[in-house]
């Protein structure tokens, strides 16, 4: 059964009428990059599974930023923390180390060109 589904999916092709081109304007790209400039990228130093929703809620409360930080999972155990103002970002970055369930949260400031595959977290804030 599974092989049949795989074979069907492998043989699927879009016809010209089904193709959709998504155009992102330079302005849209600029706005999206700007929205990331006030971001930290973080990863919990753990190999064991953990409750991501509880981790996000706990960090928001610990930081005193219930509705003022957006937390998005951008990779395996890799999170983007989007802040509204520079002061809060700096306060969190310098206020560590942070942890959840005895697992250290490694943080780094987002930089243009960063991708989930090339993020290098080498130390924790002290």
Secondary structure, DSSP 8 states (H G I E B T S, - for coil): -HHHHHHHHHT----GGG-------HHHHHHHHHHHTTEEEEEE--SS---HHHHHHHHHHHHT-TTTEEEEEEETTEEEEEESSHHHHHHHHHS--EEETTEEEEEEE--TT--GGG--------
